[in-house]
Amino acid sequence: MSLLNNLTEELKTAMRAKDVLKLEALRAIKSAILLAQTSSGAGADLSEDEEIKLSSKTG
């Protein structure tokens, strides 16, 4: 499962648990990954290493 899929599942869990802090952090990370994907070209997927670098910058 890719990092983006894991983030989506964790977002759902945080929403159910009403964990606002975790929800905000996960949304920021997911947003950064999606923004990087769209800026690098239509439908371009990032490598797992690139996704991890983005998540560490965001966090």
Backbone torsions as a table, in degrees:
resi	resn	phi	psi	omega
1	MET	NA	135.8	-177.4
2	SER	-76.3	166.1	-179.6
3	LEU	-62.4	-38.5	179.6
4	LEU	-63.6	-39.9	176.7
5	ASN	-66.3	-40.5	177.3
6	ASN	-62.6	-40.9	178.2
7	LEU	-61.9	-41.2	179.4
8	THR	-61.8	-43.5	178.6
9	GLU	-66.1	-40.7	178.6
10	GLU	-66.8	-35.4	175.8
11	LEU	-60.9	-44.8	179.1
12	LYS	-60.7	-43.3	-179.9
13	THR	-64.0	-43.0	179.6
14	ALA	-65.3	-37.2	177.9
15	MET	-64.0	-44.7	179.9
16	ARG	-63.0	-38.4	-178.1
17	ALA	-83.0	-6.6	-178.1
18	LYS	57.3	39.4	178.3
19	ASP	-90.4	91.5	-171.8
20	VAL	-63.9	-44.3	-177.6
21	LEU	-62.5	-47.6	179.4
22	LYS	-64.3	-39.6	-179.8
23	LEU	-62.1	-45.0	179.0
24	GLU	-63.3	-42.2	-179.7
25	ALA	-65.2	-45.1	-179.9
26	LEU	-65.1	-38.6	177.9
27	ARG	-64.0	-39.3	179.1
28	ALA	-64.6	-42.6	179.4
29	ILE	-65.6	-46.0	-179.7
30	LYS	-63.3	-39.8	178.5
31	SER	-61.8	-43.6	179.7
32	ALA	-62.6	-41.0	179.7
33	ILE	-66.7	-46.2	-179.9
34	LEU	-64.4	-38.8	177.8
35	LEU	-63.6	-42.0	178.6
36	ALA	-65.6	-37.5	178.5
37	GLN	-64.6	-43.9	-177.5
38	THR	-73.3	-30.7	179.9
39	SER	-75.9	-23.8	-179.4
40	SER	-88.0	-1.5	177.2
41	GLY	133.7	156.9	-177.7
42	ALA	-65.4	122.2	176.3
43	GLY	72.5	11.4	-179.0
44	ALA	-75.9	128.8	177.3
45	ASP	-93.4	141.3	176.1
46	LEU	-86.1	151.0	174.9
47	SER	-73.2	162.8	-179.6
48	GLU	-61.7	-36.8	178.6
49	ASP	-63.7	-41.1	179.0
50	GLU	-65.6	-39.5	178.1
51	GLU	-62.9	-41.6	-179.7
52	ILE	-66.4	-39.9	177.5
53	LYS	-61.8	-42.3	179.0
54	LEU	-64.3	-41.8	-178.3
55	SER	-67.7	-31.8	179.1
56	SER	-75.3	-30.6	175.6
57	LYS	-69.3	-38.0	-176.0
58	THR	-73.0	-39.0	-174.1
59	GLY	-75.8	NA	NA
